[in-house]
Amino acid sequence: MKQRILTGVVGGGLILIPVFLGGIWYSLLIFLLAIIGLYEYLRMAGLKPYGFAGLLSYLLMISTLWPYLFYSQQLIIDFSNTLMPVLLLLLFYSVFRKNRFHIEHVALTILGALYIGFGFHYMAAVRGLENGLWLTLLTLIGIWSTDSGAFFVGRAFGRRKLLPSISPNKTVEGSLGGLITALVAVVGLNLLVGKLPFFQALAIALVTGIAAQMGDLVESAMKRHFGVKDSGRIIPGHGGVLDRFDSLLIVFPTLHLLGLF
């Protein structure tokens, strides 16, 4: 417990530094997290991160990130049309590998690239908006408060299991606690600072409180399917990058698609 809290506080502080700095520092943060995250995913899925298919997965993921990374403005490179070539190459590869790399592997390879790539894509894109710093900070606070609220309320009052077949430790009470904590933290902070209209902040808090928990459940379902406890071991007390940033991969795209940014 102490290690989890200490690592979370220190890690959160380190993440906030490039968020405030923006530019190349924020881009490098996003790029590094995406690279590690895809590596963890491929390992979980039983795919070789540095094999032919793994490299194609990295190429596809980077193509979703590149337009919104700061330093891409200095390079004349267009990876915007990589999905079809990557798909064809993976299908051809499955034939030449004589089903040792089969059609399910093709699907898993593409899914990982898009799931991680688009999640970090929208995290990068939001920071470049006019109020990007505040929107990013408010969303991160919403995610972190949801996680903390669900954890502590669930430990104290949790009785009814939420989805035991996917995540046996999560409870209905903890889920409601996480949502309420997000509402209080996001709306309260916005009222103090006054950056966004009340109802926009309320909507962001509500969607974040729900989507953050869905992001956690999505990764829990993946880990249960692949038969692993954690996606990695890079963060003491928290597992891997995907274990710590799974909520962000769902929250940022959801907020964008709902037009709340």
N, C-alpha and C positions, 0 to 999 in steps of 0.2 A: 504493500500500500504506500509506504513512504517513498520508495523508489519510483513508483508510478507517478505520484504527485510531484516529486522533485524534478523528474525528467520532463513531465508535462509543462511545468512552469518554465524551466530553463529552455526547453525546446521551443515553446511558444514565444519566448522573448527573442530567441535567435531568428525565428521566422519573421518577426515583426521588423527587424532591422532592414532587410532588403525590401520589405513591403513599403516602408517609409521612404527609402532611398529611391525606389523605382528604377526606371531605365535598365541599363545593362545588368545591374545587381539583381533586380527582380526577375529579369529574363533568365539569368544564370540559375537562380533558385528554381524556377519552374522547369527549366530544361533538366537540371540534375534530378529533381524529384521524379520527373517523367521517365528518365532513363532507368533509375533504380526501380521504380514502380513496375515498369514493363519487365524488367529482369526478374523481379519477384513473381510476377504473374506467370511468366513462361516456365519458371522453375516449378511453381505449384501445379501447372497444367501438364507437367511431364515432358515439356518441349525443351530443346537445347537453345539457350539464349544466343549462342554464338554460331549455331548451325545456319544452313542456308535459309530455312524458313524463319528462324529467329531474326536474322538480319533483315529479311523482307518485312517482318513485323515492325522492327525499329524504323525502317524507311517509311512505312505507312504512318506510324505514329508521329514521326518528326514532320511529315507533310501536313498534319493537322495543326501543328504548333507553329511552324515557321513564319506564317504571315503576321503573327502577333508578337514575335520576339524582336526586341529592340534592334539587335545587331543585324537582322535580316535586311533592314533598309540599306545596308551597305553592300549587299551582295545581289547579283543578278541571277537568282536561282528560283525556279518555279517547280515546286513539288505538288501543285494543287490537283494534278490529275493522275495520282499514283494508284488509286484504288483498283481500277480495272487491270492495269499491268500486274500488280501484286497478286490479285486474285487468279489471273491466268497462269502466272508463274507457279503459284502454289498448287494449282490443279495439275499442271504438267509434272511438277515435282512428285505429287502423290502417285502418278502413273509410273514414273521412273523408279520410285522407291518400292514399287510392287506391294503397296498397301502397308508397308512398315511405317510410312507416313500417310495416313488415310484421310478420308473426307472430314471426319470429326476434327482431326488435327488442323485441317485447313480452316474450319470454322472457328476453332479456338484461337488460332493465330491472328485472324482478322479481328475477332471480338476483342482481344486484349489490346490491340493497337488502337481501336476506335474508342473503347471504354476509357482507357487511360489518356489517350491523345486528346479527345474532345473535352474530357473533364478539365485537364490542365489548360487546354485551349481557351475555354471560357474564363478560367481564373486569370489567365494572362490578358485576355481582351478587356475585362472589366476595369483593370488597373489603368488602362489607357483612356478611359472616358473622362469627361470634364470633372465629374465628382468621383473619379475612380478610386482615389485613396480612401475616401470616406466610405464608399460602397463596399470596398474590399474589407476594410476594418470592421464595418458593421456586420458583414456576413460572417467573417471569422469569429467575431464575438458571439454571434448567434449560434454557430456550430459548436464552439467550445462550451458555451453555457448549456446547450442542449445535452452534450455529452456528460458534462459534470452533473447537471441536474438529474439526468436519468440514472447515473451511477449512484449518487448518494441517496436520492429518494428511493431508488429501488432497493438499496441495501437496508435502509431504515424501515420502509413500509411495504416493500414488495411481497405480494402474496399470490396473485394470479399470474400464471405464465402467459407471456404475449404470443410467442411462436416457438414452443419448445422443440419442434422438429428441426428448426433452423438455428436458433440461439437459445439454449436452455436456461441461461441466466437472466434473460430480459423479462421484465414483468410489465403488466399493464400500468401499475402505479408508477413505476420508474419512467415509462414512456410519457405519461401525463406530466410527471414532474419535470422531465426534460423540456417538454413543450411550454409549460408555464414559465420555467426559468428563462427560456429563450425570449418569450414575450416580454417579460419584465426587464431583462438585460438590454435588449435591442431598443424597445420603445422608450425605456427610461433614459438610456444614454442619448438617444436622439433628441429627446425632450430637453436634456441638459445642454446639449451642443447646438441643437436646432438646425441641422443641415438638411433634413428631408421633411416633406409634408408628413403629417401624423399618419394618415392612412397608408401612405407608401411604406413607411417604417413598420407599421402594424402588419401589412401584407408580407413584407420581407421576413419579419420575425415569425409569422405563422407558417409560411412556406418552408423557411429554414428549419424550424422546429420539427416539421414533419419529414421533409426531404433528407435531413441529416440522419435521422433514424433509419430511413429507408436505405440510405447509402451504406450504413453499417450493416444492415440486414442483408443487402445484396452481397457484400463481401463475405459475411458469415455463411451464406448459402454456397458461395464458391468454395470456401475453405472446407465446408462439410462435404461437398461433392468430391473435392480432390483429396480429402482425408488428411488435412494438415491443421495444426493448431494455430499457427501464426504464418503470415506471408513471408516473414524474415526475422532477423535478430538485430538489425542495425540500431534500433532504439530501445535501450534497456527499460524493461517494464511495460513496453507497448508493442513489441514485435517489430514489424517492418514498416516501410513507407506506406504500403497499402492499408495496413492496420490503423495507421494514424491519420491518413488522408482520404480514407474511403468515403467519408461524408462529403468532402469537398468535391469529389468527382461527380456527385449527383446534385449537390445543392447549386453550384454555379451554373451548370447548364439549365437546370429547372427554372431558376430565377430569370435567366436570359429568355428562355422560351415563353415564359409567362409575361414578359415585357415589364418586369419590375426594376430593371436597371436602366 
